[in-house]
Amino acid sequence: MNAATFLGDKPINRMGYGAMQLAGPGVFGPPRDPRAARAVLRRAIELGVDHIDTSQYYGPDVVNELIRQALHPYPENLKLVTKVGARRDDAGQVLPAQRPAELREGVEANLRSLRVERLDLVNLRLIDARYESAISLEEQLSALEDMRHEGKLDLIGLSNVDLETMQRALAFVAVAEIQNGYSVLDRQDDYMVEFARAHKIAYVPFFPLGSSFRGGPARLAGDPAIVRLAEKHRATPAQIALAWLLARYDRMLLIPGTSSVAHLEENVAAIELDLDDADLAALDHVGQRDVGAE
């Protein structure tokens, strides 16, 4: 398994870390044990993770502050990737924040809370296709492109994006990352992975173990094909699911999240697994439609 690839023009290790779960329940408020959360972040760096995915609205502020407390001054090779396009109200509800001024404030808030002058990549979180945004895609991307020219961010990505929107975006800006829900349990985005491959765009699946809202890890552990392969490779079902993703595309970057050092170590170790053609064929029968978004 090739452990390294590219995010845009940036060399990057394929196994990163998604920091969302470091916040309190519902990704709102502080964790029960901030010291343990900081220990997970430090251990991730020790294990070679050079890509942390976060957002100011995780908490809000909580996760970015934990990252800063644990890791600042940051390792030179660490890529900090964040997301804008949403905000939290006082009750923790996630609300749209897609006006150009709101996107700018989202980027600035991430810069402040992480204490950096530039973000490696900013993902634009798009409104679910079932709802219509009053702000045009071009306005949103223009706001990010302006900030890129100002030196506040290097690369632009899109989250919760469909094919039509992706094609429109590429006519307007360079897109370095697609971040959508995708896993061995949820293959509705197969066509987007192929689009990413054709355009050499990094693909970063959230819910890489299946939607947490639908018991993804438990479903992995209950699938006979996954269990058989886990026994064959002396691995866990979660490691098999992560290895399947890595085998799908050489610019697939993983950001499994956890608040446990033991689970972090298990996730990172999945990079060592090599699934052969027979293994992958066995997993072809596993995929089911799943739902959920960050």
C-alpha positions, 0 to 999 in steps of 0.5 A, spaced: 500 500 500 502 506 497 502 510 504 503 517 501 500 521 495 498 528 493 493 533 496 493 538 490 501 539 489 502 538 497 505 531 498 501 528 504 500 521 507 494 518 506 492 516 513 490 523 516 486 524 522 479 527 523 478 531 529 470 532 529 469 527 535 474 531 540 468 535 541 463 534 546 456 530 545 453 532 538 460 536 536 458 541 541 461 544 547 468 541 550 470 534 551 469 530 558 477 529 558 480 535 554 487 532 556 485 525 553 483 529 547 490 533 546 493 526 548 490 523 541 492 529 537 500 528 540 499 521 538 497 522 531 503 526 530 507 521 533 504 516 528 506 520 522 499 523 521 501 530 517 493 532 515 488 534 520 481 535 518 477 540 523 473 546 523 471 552 527 464 550 528 466 544 531 464 546 538 464 551 536 472 553 537 473 547 542 476 542 537 481 548 534 483 550 541 485 543 542 489 542 536 492 549 538 494 547 545 496 540 543 500 541 537 502 549 536 507 551 534 505 546 528 510 541 525 512 544 518 509 538 514 502 538 518 497 540 513 491 543 517 484 543 513 478 546 515 471 547 513 466 553 512 459 554 510 456 553 517 455 555 524 452 553 530 447 557 534 447 557 542 443 550 542 448 547 538 444 547 531 448 547 525 445 553 521 448 555 514 453 560 513 454 561 506 454 569 504 461 571 502 461 575 509 460 569 513 465 565 509 470 570 510 469 570 517 469 563 517 476 563 514 478 568 519 475 564 525 479 558 523 485 562 522 485 565 529 483 559 533 488 555 530 493 561 530 496 560 523 496 565 518 494 561 512 490 554 512 492 549 507 485 547 504 478 550 506 472 546 504 466 549 502 460 545 505 455 545 501 447 545 502 444 539 502 441 538 495 434 537 498 434 545 500 436 551 495 441 556 497 440 563 496 447 564 495 450 562 488 455 557 488 459 562 484 459 567 489 461 562 494 467 560 490 469 567 489 469 569 496 474 563 497 478 565 491 479 572 493 482 569 500 486 564 496 489 570 493 490 574 499 494 568 502 489 566 507 488 559 504 492 555 499 487 550 496 479 550 495 475 543 496 468 542 496 464 538 501 457 534 500 458 536 492 454 532 486 457 531 479 453 537 476 456 542 482 463 539 481 463 540 474 460 548 475 465 549 480 471 546 476 469 551 470 470 557 476 476 555 480 481 549 481 478 544 486 483 540 490 479 536 494 472 532 494 469 531 501 463 526 501 460 521 505 463 514 502 465 507 505 464 500 504 457 500 506 455 506 502 457 506 495 452 511 492 458 516 491 462 511 486 461 516 480 464 521 484 470 517 486 471 516 478 470 523 477 476 525 482 480 519 479 479 522 472 481 529 474 487 527 479 483 530 485 484 528 492 477 524 495 476 524 502 471 520 505 467 522 511 464 517 515 469 512 512 466 506 517 459 508 515 454 513 518 455 514 525 447 515 525 446 508 522 451 504 527 456 504 521 462 500 526 457 495 528 454 494 521 461 492 519 463 487 525 456 484 523 458 483 516 460 476 514 465 478 508 468 483 512 469 478 518 472 473 514 477 478 511 479 481 518 480 474 520 484 472 514 489 478 515 489 478 523 485 485 523 479 488 525 473 490 521 474 497 521 481 496 518 478 492 513 473 498 511 479 503 511 484 498 507 478 497 502 478 505 501 485 506 500 485 500 495 479 504 491 484 510 489 491 512 490 489 519 492 484 517 497 485 520 503 482 518 510 481 522 516 478 517 521 476 520 527 476 518 534 477 520 541 481 514 543 489 513 542 487 505 542 482 506 536 487 512 533 493 507 533 488 501 530 486 506 524 493 508 522 495 501 522 490 499 516 495 503 512 499 496 512 494 492 510 494 489 502 487 487 500 488 482 494 483 482 488 480 476 491 479 480 497 476 486 494 471 482 490 469 479 496 467 486 499 464 488 492 457 484 495 457 488 501 456 495 499 449 498 501 446 505 501 448 509 507 446 517 509 449 522 513 453 528 512 458 532 517 
